[in-house]
Amino acid sequence: MEAQVIRRIFQEYLDGRTLREIAHDLNKERVSPPRGRAWNASTINGNLERGAGILRNELYVGRLVWNEVRMVKDPDSGKHLSRPNPKSDWQVADEPHLAIVSPELFIAAQQCKEERSHTHPSHQRRPRRMLSGLLRCGSCG
């Protein structure tokens, strides 16, 4: 079941659906999220620096990566905080038996993410109102 959901997310993303649309449909169908109570765009997208998120997780293509973060203790609060390690410190092992998506699908999704990242956020989704973003203030711009 979970592997099918992962494959579905990759395919729908490549088919041009937005992260919010995918998350909305998964919630509507009551598909269990990996953590928390609901799917959202950041669950699917993740964090570029940490390689987190479904679309960025190399485990789904059979590449196990560890030592991505280190834990440091905040001297003021005493809480442990995770901090990303430089990519040169990451450890990587190929584990093809763990692959859920094909390398071609994974690479295509990464290329699609790269292409979409160059589009200004205001152009990535429709405005709520028909004339939103077309008018500018005459004094401050």
C-alpha positions as CSV (number, residue, x, y, z in Angstrom):
1,M,0.0,0.0,0.0
2,E,2.7,2.6,1.0
3,A,4.8,1.8,-2.0
4,Q,1.8,2.4,-4.3
5,V,1.2,5.8,-2.7
6,I,4.9,6.8,-3.2
7,R,4.7,5.8,-6.9
8,R,1.5,7.6,-7.3
9,I,2.9,10.8,-5.8
10,F,5.9,10.7,-8.2
11,Q,3.7,10.0,-11.2
12,E,1.1,12.7,-10.4
13,Y,3.9,15.2,-9.8
14,L,5.3,14.4,-13.2
15,D,1.9,14.7,-14.8
16,G,1.8,18.3,-13.7
17,R,-0.2,18.3,-10.6
18,T,0.8,20.7,-7.8
19,L,2.0,19.4,-4.4
20,R,-1.1,20.9,-2.8
21,E,-3.4,19.1,-5.2
22,I,-1.7,15.8,-4.5
23,A,-1.9,16.3,-0.7
24,H,-5.5,17.4,-0.9
25,D,-6.5,14.2,-2.8
26,L,-4.6,12.0,-0.4
27,N,-6.4,13.6,2.5
28,K,-9.7,13.3,0.8
29,E,-9.1,9.6,0.2
30,R,-8.0,9.2,3.8
31,V,-4.6,7.8,2.9
32,S,-2.5,7.6,6.1
33,P,0.3,10.2,6.1
34,P,3.8,9.3,7.1
35,R,3.6,11.4,10.3
36,G,1.0,13.7,11.8
37,R,-2.7,13.9,11.0
38,A,-2.7,15.1,7.4
39,W,-0.8,15.3,4.2
40,N,0.5,18.7,3.1
41,A,2.7,20.1,0.4
42,S,5.9,20.2,2.6
43,T,5.5,16.5,3.4
44,I,5.8,15.8,-0.3
45,N,8.3,18.5,-1.2
46,G,10.6,18.4,1.9
47,N,13.7,20.4,2.4
48,L,16.4,20.9,-0.2
49,E,19.2,21.2,2.3
50,R,18.4,18.0,4.1
51,G,17.1,16.0,1.2
52,A,13.9,15.4,3.1
53,G,10.4,14.9,1.7
54,I,9.0,12.2,-0.5
55,L,10.2,13.6,-3.8
56,R,13.7,14.2,-2.5
57,N,14.1,11.0,-0.5
58,E,16.8,8.9,-2.2
59,L,15.8,5.8,-0.3
60,Y,12.9,5.5,-2.7
61,V,15.3,4.9,-5.5
62,G,17.5,2.5,-3.5
63,R,20.1,4.8,-2.1
64,L,20.6,4.8,1.6
65,V,22.0,8.1,3.0
66,W,23.0,8.7,6.6
67,N,25.0,11.2,8.6
68,E,22.9,14.0,7.0
69,V,22.5,15.8,10.3
70,R,24.2,16.1,13.7
71,M,22.6,16.8,17.0
72,V,23.8,19.8,19.0
73,K,22.7,21.0,22.4
74,D,21.4,24.5,22.8
75,P,23.3,25.9,25.8
76,D,20.4,28.3,26.7
77,S,17.5,25.9,26.5
78,G,19.2,22.6,26.9
79,K,17.2,21.2,23.9
80,H,18.9,19.1,21.3
81,L,18.7,20.6,17.8
82,S,19.5,19.0,14.5
83,R,21.9,20.7,12.2
84,P,22.7,19.6,8.6
85,N,26.1,18.2,7.9
86,P,28.0,19.2,4.7
87,K,27.3,16.9,1.8
88,S,30.9,15.8,1.9
89,D,30.2,14.1,5.3
90,W,27.2,12.2,4.2
91,Q,27.5,8.4,3.9
92,V,25.8,6.7,1.0
93,A,25.2,3.1,0.2
94,D,23.4,1.7,-2.9
95,E,20.7,-0.7,-1.8
96,P,18.7,-1.6,-5.0
97,H,16.4,-4.0,-3.1
98,L,14.9,-1.1,-1.2
99,A,14.0,0.8,-4.4
100,I,10.3,1.7,-4.7
101,V,10.5,3.9,-7.8
102,S,12.6,3.5,-10.9
103,P,15.8,5.6,-11.3
104,E,14.3,7.1,-14.4
105,L,11.1,8.3,-12.5
106,F,13.2,9.7,-9.7
107,I,15.5,11.6,-12.0
108,A,12.6,12.9,-14.0
109,A,11.0,14.2,-10.8
110,Q,14.2,15.9,-9.7
111,Q,14.4,17.6,-13.2
112,C,10.8,18.7,-12.9
113,K,11.5,20.1,-9.4
114,E,14.4,22.0,-10.8
115,E,12.3,23.4,-13.7
116,R,9.5,24.4,-11.5
117,S,11.8,26.1,-9.0
118,H,12.7,28.8,-11.5
119,T,9.0,29.9,-11.8
120,H,8.1,32.8,-9.6
121,P,5.7,31.6,-6.8
122,S,3.0,34.0,-7.9
123,H,2.9,32.2,-11.3
124,Q,2.9,28.7,-9.9
125,R,-0.7,28.8,-8.8
126,R,-3.8,30.7,-9.8
127,P,-4.6,33.9,-7.8
128,R,-7.7,33.8,-5.6
129,R,-9.3,36.7,-7.5
130,M,-9.3,37.4,-11.2
131,L,-7.3,40.7,-11.0
132,S,-4.9,39.8,-8.1
133,G,-1.4,40.8,-8.8
134,L,-2.2,43.1,-11.7
135,L,-2.5,46.4,-9.9
136,R,0.3,48.2,-8.1
137,C,0.3,51.1,-5.7
138,G,1.2,54.4,-7.5
139,S,3.3,55.7,-4.6
140,C,5.2,52.7,-3.3
141,G,5.0,50.2,-6.2
